[in-house]
Amino acid sequence: MSIMKTKSLNYRLIISIILILIVCLDDLIAQVEYKIVDTNAIWYVGFYYFDGEYSYSENEVYRIKEDTVIDTKHYYKLFLNEDYIGGIREDSEGVVYFRGGEEVYLFTCMDPLPEDEIVVYNLNLSIGDTVKCSDYCYNIIDKNDSILIGGTYRKTVQTTLSNRSPGEDLWIEGIGSIYGLLFPIYESFEWSWDLRCYKYNGELIYSTYDNCLIVDINRNYYETIKLFPNPFDNNFTIQFIDNKYRTIVITNLIGQVVLERSVYMKNIVINEIEESGIYLIQIKENNKTFNRTIIKH
């Protein structure tokens, strides 16, 4: 009997240890915090503009490199393509600041840039709070939530953009805006941006296109494809300028197809997506494929 009791006690002890380890592991995962300012990160951003007759597109690649000191404050050097554009830092509360370099022109809400630093991100604010870029250009916090990326949940903040298109934005913990690293302080009347890819340590974490860099894109037609609302809660609409036979394929970030539909109409309402997350929409027509991204709360 004593041997049986000993085995039973050992078995219970092992089970207890396993349960404790599972709880500790869950707590550790829950406590993961992602920083935006990180020298291992690269942002691939598409920049688009229209001159009244033609549309153009360019690649913008943002990298954070070695640290520097500006007026006794510690920053990291931020580069756009190969050009140094200023210092960027993130404090212990996760607030991200940017300070523009001398003789640097960016499409920001302030011209010229102020000599002092400006706040780009603050994911700790409450609904109704604002992140101010200028008197007419600011972000209003609408919703705090989370999103599953790469097997872990990241905090998200949905904002309304005052006096700017596309009207709303989504900030993702450790990544930033879905329109690009510095988009919260950019002026977007005649220009537009989107975050094509985000890589960390060379690993693709977030993407909205097959190619991180713009290779060949018919931007005039691409701009006619509208998705709204984005992000969405229950359903969203894909809007075209004409009736054509098209195939719509929607996949999640791990490549699983959640919806495939062939249509012949201008307006398509999608209400089949149930789980929150980021989804890639492939629109196939006439042997061409156009990729867009949609986010479900």
WOQUI-V582354 format. One record per residue. N is the residue number from 1. PSI is psi in whole degrees, 0 to 359 (NA if undefined). Layout:
n psi
N PSI
N PSI
This chain:
n psi
1 320
2 324
3 318
4 319
5 320
6 316
7 320
8 318
9 319
10 320
11 315
12 322
13 317
14 316
15 318
16 318
17 317
18 316
19 319
20 318
21 321
22 316
23 316
24 321
25 318
26 318
27 320
28 318
29 319
30 335
31 1
32 129
33 134
34 130
35 141
36 315
37 104
38 131
39 353
40 359
41 147
42 133
43 126
44 114
45 137
46 131
47 128
48 140
49 160
50 129
51 12
52 341
53 318
54 152
55 144
56 159
57 146
58 158
59 137
60 123
61 121
62 130
63 145
64 125
65 217
66 157
67 164
68 168
69 127
70 117
71 50
72 358
73 143
74 124
75 171
76 147
77 128
78 130
79 135
80 114
81 245
82 7
83 133
84 126
85 354
86 184
87 146
88 141
89 160
90 124
91 181
92 342
93 1
94 12
95 130
96 130
97 147
98 140
99 115
100 146
101 166
102 142
103 37
104 128
105 124
106 159
107 58
108 170
109 350
110 129
111 109
112 173
113 144
114 155
115 332
116 171
117 157
118 152
119 129
120 314
121 145
122 101
123 8
124 6
125 163
126 164
127 131
128 341
129 164
130 150
131 111
132 129
133 319
134 182
135 330
136 355
137 107
138 166
139 128
140 126
141 123
142 323
143 137
144 131
145 198
146 162
147 145
148 118
149 123
150 32
151 356
152 152
153 137
154 143
155 142
156 152
157 122
158 135
159 155
160 134
161 121
162 129
163 26
164 152
165 154
166 11
167 333
168 162
169 164
170 125
171 134
172 131
173 129
174 349
175 314
176 207
177 148
178 358
179 0
180 159
181 313
182 12
183 324
184 340
185 9
186 151
187 128
188 60
189 306
190 353
191 161
192 156
193 157
194 146
195 107
196 317
197 154
198 127
199 146
200 123
201 35
202 354
203 133
204 116
205 321
206 136
207 149
208 0
209 161
210 325
211 133
212 329
213 145
214 123
215 303
216 117
217 133
218 87
219 327
220 313
221 321
222 321
223 342
224 345
225 118
226 137
227 127
228 148
229 158
230 108
231 165
232 164
233 305
234 318
235 163
236 166
237 136
238 123
239 131
240 170
241 353
242 169
243 119
244 158
245 121
246 156
247 128
248 123
249 125
250 126
251 157
252 185
253 345
254 12
255 5
256 131
257 121
258 343
259 136
260 127
261 135
262 133
263 161
264 81
265 166
266 319
267 126
268 121
269 125
270 121
271 16
272 351
273 123
274 320
275 143
276 148
277 185
278 134
279 141
280 128
281 121
282 124
283 113
284 127
285 139
286 45
287 18
288 151
289 128
290 132
291 135
292 167
293 141
294 149
295 129
296 129
297 NA
